[in-house]
Amino acid sequence: MKYDVVVVGGGAAGIGFVSTALATYPKKKILMIKKEKDTLVPCGIPYTISTLDKVESDIMSTKGIESAGAEVLNDVVTRIDPKSKKVFTSSGKEFEYDKLVLATGSNPIVPKIPGVDLKNVFTVPKDINQIKNLKEALSNSKKVVVVGAGFIGMEVSDELRRAKKDVTIIEALDRVLPVAFDPEFSEEARKIMENEGIKIKTSSKVKEIVGHGKVEGVLLESGERVDAEVVILSIGYRAESTLAKEAGLSIGISGGIWTDEYMRTSEMDVFAIGDCAEHKDFFTRRANKLMLASVAAFDARIAAANLYNLKLIRQVKGDLSVFSTSVGGFIFAAAGLDETDARNGGFDVEIGIANSVDRHPATIPDTSKVKVKLIFSKSSGVLIGCQMMGGKSVGEMINVVGTAIQGGMTVADLTTLQIGTHPLVTASPVVYPLITAALDAYAKLNCKEK
């Protein structure tokens, strides 16, 4: 059977692509092939532990794209042949395509240490059955060790605390959230977690997971042993590019599938989007391993809009990291470069700091304190990064910053930013956090110029 478009994968990238493609090319015949009947919302997986009543509450439905005309098949693609333009599945089916889109996602990294195969050792995949197994194991356990203090590790640990578990985080680097935030924000996150009763061991590496058939503890390289009934490995993800490799497509240095600016691979009429594709840094154009649902959705829109011809010219040539996470009820968010990476990358920077609140007056009941750190190029004044923490308002405020970075806004642009405010929903226009932080940097730059 032949389709205009075959999509392999049904996560955020796949569903986002089909939605956009149907809007752009409504007469095209589209088939999505996905392994699982039910696909989880990636960012919601940690919250299936406690916040959500059941794992099924996190399912990402395909009903919308099916009602719009797409076909969805639950099967496993075992091989693609770009020369004959065919896709083959484990059930023995084969499909011809005009355009093929690979949205095969990523898989959790499993470290090569003794004991990873013991019962009650889990990763955090996007597989509903494995997450159900994890939740069942947790229901009968008290002591949990989480290996890795990145976004997923911290969010999982926060949820475990809510479920009244005895939680210990093991992190090889010297601080929590080490890749996304500068030390002062990492320290704030650590204090919050420790105040909630979570034990954190940084600069610590796991030597072995010990037990007899089932997990009993984790042995660190220092010789210390941490007792555990469940171990959750959260040390990152690796692009699932097997189909592409076996088909001879070019693979990038990060392990993801190489694409051009329009998500086209090295093979004619084959696209790659989401976690399986290699991404490039917004500022340096160097390959990176950026894996975010928001980036996957961006990839999907770019690929779908330009599927048959270049309708949407991509003027932003790199992928900007914009994200937020919840730590003990506080929101931590970042966009662009942090100060550490900026300086290591050769940028001469100036910093703007603001400590404010997100309502006015501050006596409004749901007011939260907000801390903002803006990072500017010292020579040009261009905004290159931001970190902030506070209440839920931070989750949207960081998107304003992401827009400002994409638009090449400068410190002067931000100090004259025109905004709308209201006492019940925003910070005061007099001390709006982003503008106040920009003014701080502006003053420093002007003083140095004199």
Sequence and secondary structure as in RCSB ss.txt:
>XXXX:A:sequence
MKYDVVVVGGGAAGIGFVSTALATYPKKKILMIKKEKDTLVPCGIPYTISTLDKVESDIMSTKGIESAGAEVLND
VVTRIDPKSKKVFTSSGKEFEYDKLVLATGSNPIVPKIPGVDLKNVFTVPKDINQIKNLKEALSNSKKVVVVGAG
FIGMEVSDELRRAKKDVTIIEALDRVLPVAFDPEFSEEARKIMENEGIKIKTSSKVKEIVGHGKVEGVLLESGER
VDAEVVILSIGYRAESTLAKEAGLSIGISGGIWTDEYMRTSEMDVFAIGDCAEHKDFFTRRANKLMLASVAAFDA
RIAAANLYNLKLIRQVKGDLSVFSTSVGGFIFAAAGLDETDARNGGFDVEIGIANSVDRHPATIPDTSKVKVKLI
FSKSSGVLIGCQMMGGKSVGEMINVVGTAIQGGMTVADLTTLQIGTHPLVTASPVVYPLITAALDAYAKLNCKEK
>XXXX:A:secstr
 EEEEEEE  SHHHHHHHHHHHHH TTS EEEEES SSEE GGGGGGGTTTSSSGGGGEE  HHHHHTT EEEE 
 EEEEETTTTEEEETTS EEEEEEEEE   EEE     TTTTSBTEE   S HHHHHHHHHHHHT SEEEEE  S
HHHHHHHHHHHHTT EEEEE SSSSSSTTTS HHHHHHHHHHHHHTT EEE S  EEEEEESSBEEEEEETTS E
EE SEEEE S EEE  HHHHHTT  B TTSSB   TTSB SSTTEEE GGGB EEBTTT  EE    HHHHHHHH
HHHHHTSSS  S     SB  EEEEEETTEEEEEEE  HHHHHHTT  EEEEEEEEESSSSTTSTT  EEEEEEE
EETTT BEEEEEEEESTHHHHHHHHHHHHHHTT BHHHHHT      TTTS  SSS HHHHHHHHHHHHHHHHH 
